[in-house]
């Protein structure tokens, strides 16, 4: 993996552990020589992870729409800042630049972005691993919802298994590196016959 896209909050959250987890993820990325792709902001966990990657000598690329740059939340000290016209362009470019996706704690935007890329994996639009850093059990209710969707037969077990979740950044990155999309490859080969 050359670059990982990290979705996370534009807020620091209520507990210092969230910021600490973002900085620990940054250290792991740099240690493994993996670049960061993220939403391009300088505030909240977004700013924390980007600043930590840059301080450690790593690569941090941001992708931000023009309307957010106008609000002066864009991070101007990045390795590269891509300014795009819309949120749709932002998400498409972030996906193109990345080899995997990770969700740190965040709000609606983080949830929406992560669920979209996991859906793309499920549909075979890409074969990139998707993981959740479950700091302080922040995502435990969401993971329980995914399990409930399996129980109620709205989600297949093999698709539920596409969501990797770990508590420690190093363990999550290791799981992403070891992930193999076997059922997606079978599905894609069926589609191309």
VENVEN-V627328 format. One record per helix or strand. SS is the DSSP state (h for helix, s for strand). FROM is the first residue (numbers start at 1). TO is the last residue. Records with the same first field share a line. If there is no record, write none. Layout:
SS=FROM-TO / FROM-TO
This chain:
s=3-7 / 35-38 / 41-41 / 60-65 / 74-74 / 80-84 / 100-103 / 129-133 / 163-166
h=16-31 / 44-55 / 66-70 / 87-97 / 108-122 / 135-137 / 140-151 / 157-160 / 169-178 / 182-191
